[in-house]
């Protein structure tokens, strides 16, 4: 951890805090978030080939009249995320010209390939749970960061990357979600956006029917 921190101009403490690591042991292939300093904050389009679903870390120079709320809105970050990336700063005392570390919004999007509910196979009903707000920004099984505004889901064995149709068995509300995470046991875990869109927060025992595409 010392070598990685030194290579990226960080302290070991900053590296631990940024990745929520308490010990010093690392595994081969483990992914770590680090600070990446560039001369200026580039636009998202400049990373169209290099970026990933998580976005890209960058150094941003605070503009005149720009405060914390404006930065959080611009980069779609929470105050907790901002403080984790800038532990040495006082967020409410930002000054013009000050450099801060931010996470640029993702430049790669997943388009929904389905236009309507058709040619689907009923996989039956399952109970549903929702991601906690505290899980925002945590790494999912396929390496993405959990985004509560994205239409994603976690399942025990449906192939990662699969797009499934889920339907609220009580209201009939349905939508497509992409499986990008794993859970143990039965059921389905939905992002905050998917959960609320399906109106599952109105049910005492949230449950949906899962449909998958029928391959010819």
N, C-alpha and C positions, 0 to 999 in steps of 0.2 A: 504494500500500500504506500510505503514511503517513496518508492521509486516512481510509481504512477502519479502520486501527488506532485512530486518535484518536477516531473516531465510536463505537467500541465499547470505549473505555477500556482499550486494550491497547497494548503496544509493538510495533514492527514485528518485532522478534525473536520475540515470542510468537506473532504472526500467522504468521510463516514456520514456526516449529516446529510449531504446531498443524496446519498444512496441508502440511507436508513440502515447503516451497518454498525453493529456494536463491537464486534471483535476485530481481529486482524487477519483472519483466514479467508483466502480467496480461492475459487475453483477455476480450473482451466475452462475457458469458454464463457465464464461469467461476464455479463455486460455491466459496465459502470458508466454513470453520467459524470462528465468532467466539464470544467469551464474551458471554453474555446474562445480566445481573444482574436478579433480581427480588427482591421483599421477603422471600419465603420459598420454600422448596422445595415446589411444588405437587404434588398427586397426579397420577398418570398420567391418571386419568379426566378431569381438568380440561382436558386437551389433546385430548379425543376428536375435536374438529373441526379443530384447528389442527395437530396433530402429524403426523408423517410416519413412514415405516418406519424412519428413522434414530433417532427419539426427539427429545428437546428438551433443549438446554443449560439449566442452572439453577444457582443458588447454593444450597448446602445448609449448614445450621448443624450442626456436629458435636454429638451428644448426649452426655450423661454416660456414661462407660464404653465409648464407641464408639471402635474402633480402625480401622486401615486395612483389615484383612481383612473386618470387618463392612461397611464402606462398599463394598468391591469386590463383596461378595456381594449387597448390597442393590440396587446399581445395575448389576449384571452387567457390570462393567468389569474390565480387566486392570490390573495395577500400572503398566505402561508407559503405558496410556491415561490413568490418573489423573495420573501425573507430567507428561505432555504438557499436560494441562489446567491443572495447578498447578505450573509450573516453579519458582516462588519458595518452595514449601513443602518441608519435610522430612517425608515421608509417615509415618515412624515416630514423629514427635513431635507428633501431633495433640492438640489440647486442646479441652475442652468449650467450646462457643460460637464456635469458630473457623469461619470461612466458607470453603468450598471449592467449586470448580466441578465439576459432575458432568454426566453425560449420562443423563437419565431414560430408562428403558426405553421401547421403542416402544409407542404406544397403538393403532396400526393393524396388524392382522394379516391375512394372506392365508389364507383357508380353502381347503382342498383340495376342489375340486368333484367329485372322483371317489370313488366308494365301492368300486369293484372294477375289475379289469382286463377291460374289455369294449369292443367297438366300436373297436378300435385297429388302426392300420396299422403294419406292421413296416418300419422304415427301415434295418435292417441293423445290423451290428456295428461298433463303433468302439473304439479304444483310449482309456483314461481316465487322467487325471492328477488330482492333488489340490491344492487351494489350500494354500499354505504358511501356517504359523501367523503368520508375520510380516505376512501380508496382512490380518489381522483389523482391521477398522475402515477399510480403504481403500475408496474410492468405486468402485462397480461402474458399468457402462455406463448403467444406467437411473437412476442417482443414489442408490441405496441404499448403505449401508455394509455391507461383507462381514461376515456373521455365521456363524462356523464351526458354530454349533448349528442353523442353519436348513437346510432341504432345498432348496438352490438349485444352479444349474449355469450354466456358460458354454459357448456354442457359437458357431461362426462365422457361421451364417445362420438358425438357427431363430428365429422372431419373439420378441422380448423380451416377457415376460409369459406365454408359452406354458407349459402344464403338460404334461410328457411322462412316460411310464413308462419306467424303465430297469431292465434285468434282468441280473444277473451271469451271464454265459454258462457259467461253471464250476459255480456252486452253485445257480442258479435263484432266488436272492434278488432281489426286485424292490421298487421303490417309486416314488412320484411325486415329481418335483422341478420347480421353477419356474425357467425360464430368465430370468436377470436381468443377464447379463454376456456380453461378447464375448471370443473368443480368435481368434488367427490360425491358419490351417491346419486340418487335419482333427482329429477327435477330440472329446472332451468333458472339461470340467474340473468336478469336483464339489466341493461344500463338504466340510469334514471330517466332519460328521455323516452326510451321504449316503454318503460313501466308506466309512466304518466300518460303517454299517448294512448296506450291500451286501456286507460282508466282502471288499472288494477289497484290503484291506491284507494278506490272506493269499495273494495271487497275485503271481507274479513279473512277469507282463505283464497288468495289470488291463484288462479289456475288458467291454463291456456291449452289449446289444441295445437300440436305442431304438425306442419305439413312440409314435405320436401319434394323437390322436383323429381318427376319420373323420367329416368333416362331411357331413351329408345334403344 
